[in-house]
């Protein structure tokens, strides 16, 4: 029996959101009043009902349940990669990269790529989510093409960055391996739309599909994220079980027992009060890239110019990534004494997977010796509590999410809760949380600048932008 089939274990792994410090009773005048929160219960219920009603359009919500055969294929492909390759390179950007990065950091050894082959027990993972030419060139100094598998991921099948990477990789593979290049490339894309599917079919590439109704930033729990996770040895069944567990919790129409609903409500009320910034501060290196993944999810989903009626709203919260304790020494001064324009979300771990004791030494120096006998575990937990206290004392809104332990079950749960929270926040703001016209505008302008056929009008539009005035350049 898998541990996630045990109810008591599942309950012990339940993620909790402590929002005391969002409330006026705790944080003072900038806080949310109990009556105000309770008065918005009906809005949360309406949002929950709207999501349920449109569930058939939101296929990302079914991913924990709907992928039996796909999961089997992913495991087979991952086993093949693990057996035959020393490196696995993801080519993708945005929603096609941030999930794989976050999950690998959470579930693999923290210095995975640096471990020797026996200890790593899987290929090295590189997620290439930028097109800096120096970075691109440097990749080929650290991988052996003959021992590398590439997973090109693009839902739209046409993103310039990813397609440029593919052109480069295919060219190099062909030079080295001739027709065998196709054995080194796995495509993950839409089944019907875009150019990647055409390339995949024409060249008989192993292909996984991003299902309809699963947008880029909601795609970690489909082949986009599952393949890289399985290649690195993660238990993807447990990851999906965690998401399924979260789905049950996030459907709860008792709003006060539903962490996604409560968090969405709190953030909406905070936004209404001018808190335009959402700081995500994990106190665990394993969760540091969950903050990056969340930043895209929250920013792209909620940053919208108009609401569903077409009225101009220019809403959203700017996500800021911070890492505890590192950023205590860089950003926390601002969080305590700066403007009242943000909500800080601490992400803490109940039990770390390692316990490291601080050894005894320098007893003649009491200011150093007081640390002796404590552990790094106690130190980081105390620093999180201390920072939470400092932010509370300064009257700034904050809440704390506790992940009992970082494992596949809790990571699946956490990502899913954030996804539902984001969708609910979109409902509360009355915006479309699933489009990204601002991103598309940039993509289209790039196509125009590089001469993609069909973008001549966009190029003409760009040519109309006034020439830059040297007077404003120093
Ligand atoms: O969330 C989104 O839809 C975007 O951020 C995309 O993930 C990103 O632009 C990459 O798109 P694609 O997967 O189509 O290459």
Boltz pocket constraint, residues with backbone or C-beta under 6 A from the ligand:
constraints:
  - pocket:
      binder: B
      contacts: [[A, 93], [A, 94], [A, 95], [A, 96], [A, 153], [A, 154], [A, 155], [A, 156], [A, 157], [A, 158], [A, 159], [A, 162], [A, 215], [A, 216], [A, 217], [A, 218], [A, 300], [A, 436], [A, 439]]
      max_distance: 6.0
